[in-house]
Amino acid sequence: MNNKELIQSLYNAMTLEMERLEKRVEELEFENKQYREALGIIKNIQDLEERTPIKIKFEYQELSRHQHTIFEDWVEDSINDQVFKASGYKIFYPICIHKSGTTKAWTHESILEDSLIYQQSPDHFHAVLQIAAYLIKFGFTDVEIHHWNDVDVTGKFKNKTYAFEYERPGTHTVKELKIKFNNAKSKYDTVYIVCQALNKKEVARAIEPNAEAMFTDITHNMCTRGQQFKYFIERIISGYSIENCPFEDNL
């Protein structure tokens, strides 16, 4: 290699290294921005608690801070909407996951993008948070929310792993649901899909091929939001095996 080639080779190597370093600087700046935003949101919640008599219940504090959201049943006292609004929160009225009717939730505007929250509909986002909170309330441990690349909520109860997926009507085909369900079953001991009355038949066909032949659209691994979800969780914590009870007993 002559001097000219050597210089050119060194120049190319230095150029590549400079590009790598510039890219890493951009990544670090982005990570730092995310970190500062997260700290800002946590500080907003802490300031909100200090400036008002509102205290988030201990069991929901970590969930609230990680998801930048507060539900009305996560706090100890009455709530002043204006204080929340002044602190950068938007009010939502999602459907309750464990009973009929709606509830009230405040989500920080910093995680809203257009009409979506973490690229999800507000209905999906708030339903998933309610599932996680309900598991925490009844003693599940290691409860985690996965907004990307996994089932929506996971947790442990008596050394068994449970996975919950919230499925809205029209978001997946029966074939796609079947793939999601089978993938989850390979990773967790028990998998449940929580759905709505409008799509329960499609979900049932995806996870239990014989559902229609058995004259029911309810399977052991799915339930609708509301009282049926509440019933499923009660069955788990009471030690009654849902998998071993008759299909019609899950209605």
N, C-alpha and C positions, 0 to 999 in steps of 0.2 A: 504494500500500500504506500503510494507516494504522499508527500506532504499535503497536496491539494485534496486528495481523497480522505486523508486523516482529518483535516480541518472540516471537511464537509460532513464526515461521520460524527465528529464531536458536536458540530452545529446542530445536526439532526437530533442527536441525543439530548442536547440542552433544550431544544425546542419542545420535544416531547415531554421532558421533565417540567418545563415551564407550564405547559398546557395542563399537566396532571396537577401541579401545585395550584394553578388558577381555579381548576375545577374543585379541588379540595377546599380552597378558600370560600368559594361560593356555597359549597355544602355546609361548611361550618357557620357561615353567616346565616343560612337558612335555618339550621338547627338552633342557633342562638336566638333567632327571631321567634321560632316556635316556643323555645324555653321561656323567653321573656313574656310572650303572650300568655303562656300557661300560668306563670307566676302572677301576672296581672289579674287573670281571672280568679285565681285562688285568693289574692289580696282583696278583690272586690267582694268575694263571699265573706272573708274574714271581717272586712270593714262593715259589711251589711249586718253581720251578727253583732258587732260592737256598737253600731249606731242605732240599733233597734232592739226591742225586747225579744225578737225572734231568735230562737235557738234550734238548730237542726238536731234532731235526735241522734244520739251517739252512733247507733247502728247504721245510719244512712250518711254520715258525714263524709266518709271516704268516697262512697258512690257519688254523692253530690259534687264533690270537688273534682273528681275525675271526669264527670260527664257534664259539668257546668250547668246543672239543672237542679231545681228544687220543686218537689211536689208538696201540695198543701198538707198531706198527712205525714210528711217527713219533719214537720216543725212542731214545737211544743205549744205555741200560743197562736193568737189571731194574727192575721197578715195584712199589712198595709201595701196595697198594690202600687201606690205612688212611689214608695221607697224603692221597691224592686225596679220599677220603670226608670227612676233616676239613676239607678246603679247599672243600667245597661241590660236589663232583662226584658224579654218579650213574653207575654202571657199566652198560654195555649189551654185548650179545653179538650184533652184527649178522652177517648172512651176508656172506662175502667177495665182493667184486665181481669179482675177477680170478682166483679159484681156488676150489676146493671147500672146504667147512667154514665155520667162523665165526671172527671176530676179536673183540678186546676194545676197547671205546672208553669214554672218560670224557667226559661232557657236563655242563657246569655247570648246576646246578639253576635258576639265574636265568632261563634261556631255556625251561624246561619249564613247560607249562601243562596241567594235568590229565595226560593221557597223550600229549600232542602236543608237538612241538618246532617252533616257528614255524608252527603250524597244519598240520604234516605228521606223518605217522606216524614213529616212530623208524626203521623200516625204510627209508622213503624218504629221510629226512634223512641217515642214515649212509651209504646207498648213494651219494647225490649227492656227499658229501664224499670218499668213496673214489674215485669217478670223477675228481674234480678232482685229488686227490693223485696218482693214477696218471698223469694227463696231465703234471703237474709233474715227476714222477719221470723221465719219458721225454722231457723237453725242450720241451714245449709252453710257449709264452709267453702273457702276458696272460690267464691262466686266471682265470675269474670264475664265482662261483656266484650264481644268480638265484633267490631263493626266491619271488619274485612277478613276474608280468607278463612272463615270457620263458621260454626253455628253461632247463633246470636248470643246465647247465654250458656255458661257451663257452671257446674257446682258439684260439691260432694256432700253426701249424706250417709252416715254409717258405713264409710269406706267404699261406697259405690259412687261412680261418676255418672252424672246426669247432664244431658244436653237438651237445650230447648231452642227451637226455631220458630219464629213468628212469621206466618205466611199470609200475605194479603192477597185478595182476589186478583187474578190477571197478571201476576208478576212472574209466574213460571208455568211451563207446560207440565203435564203429568210425567213425561219422560224426564224432564229436568228435576222435578221433585224426587223422583225415584232415585236418581243418581245422588242428589244431595243427601237423602235419607240413608242410603247404603254407605256412603262415605262416612257419615257421622257414626253409624253403627260399628264401623271398623275401628273407631277411636274411643268410643264411650260405652259404658255398660248399658245405659238406657237412653233412648232418644225419643223425645216427644215433639210433635209439631202442633203449635197452637195456631188456630186459624179462626175464620169467621164463619157464620152460618151460610154465607153466600158461596163459599168455596170448599165446604167440608166434604162434599162428595168427590171433588177432584182430588183432594188430599188423600181421602180414603182409598181411592183407586190406585194412587201412586205407591202407598206403603202397605196396602193389604189387598192383593189381587182378588181374594174371595169375598170382599166386603159386601158386594151387591148380591152374591149368591147366598149370603147368610142373612139377607133381608134386613140389613142395617148399613148405615153409612158412617158408623163410629167404629174405630178400631182401638186396640190397646195402646197404640202409640200416638194418638192424636186426640185433641179436645178443642172445643171452641172457647174463645175468650168469655169471661163472665163466670157464672156459677160452676160450669163444668171444669174450668181451669182450677178454681178453688177446690173443687171436689178431688181432682187429681192430686194436688199437693197434700191435701188432708189424708188421702190414701197412703201416700209415700211416708209421711211422718208418723202415721199410726201403725205402720208396719204391715198393712194389708197390701198384698201384691196385686197390682192392677193387671199384670200379665196373666195371673191365674184365675181371674174372675170372669164370669160370662160376659160376652159382648154387651148384651142389653143392660147389664148392671152398670155400664159406664154412661148411660143416657142421663 
